[in-house]
Amino acid sequence: MTDHHREAFEAAVVERLKESGFLEVEIRVECLVRCDDGYQDEVINAGWHYWNAAIAAQPTPAPTHKMVASWRPIAQADRTINHVTEFTEIGLTLKNSDTFWVRDEDGRVYRAAWSEGNNGRDYWWDWEAESPVDPVEFMPHPLDPRFAVAEVSDDA
């Protein structure tokens, strides 16, 4: 394990044993005496090996990337109908796509979904204003593989 892990372990031991009234110098001299890759004190040594096992069991975090999103023409949005709601008492069936963030010509940004066959026509539906709209662009999810966008590493 790295020196960072050993320092973090020793700091945790010191903090816990101080709660029991020990002085830091006592803890470091009597409990944290190093022996090979562990500690001379059997209890502390066992704790050190459990600490390392817990760290080793954690998955390695994925590299972080900053996603550079961009607006796409509305014609590229996925209009697949994924949500169907039937109102049998009034004879109406609503068929909608997933919801997207969209933008109209005036720059207004809102949530909308593609709606098919409702009242005999197809259109984009603004969920906030509850009305048909005519967006010009949409923002795909940055992790959607269909819309691969440029990635900028934290190192750049």
Protein Blocks (a to p, Z undefined) as FASTA:
>chain_A
ZZklmmmmmmmmmmmmmmnopafklmmmmmmccehjbcfblklmmmmmmmmmmmmmpccd
ddddddddddddfklpccbdfbdcddfknopacddddddddddfkopacdddddehighi
acdddfklopadddfbdcddfklmklcccdddfkZZ
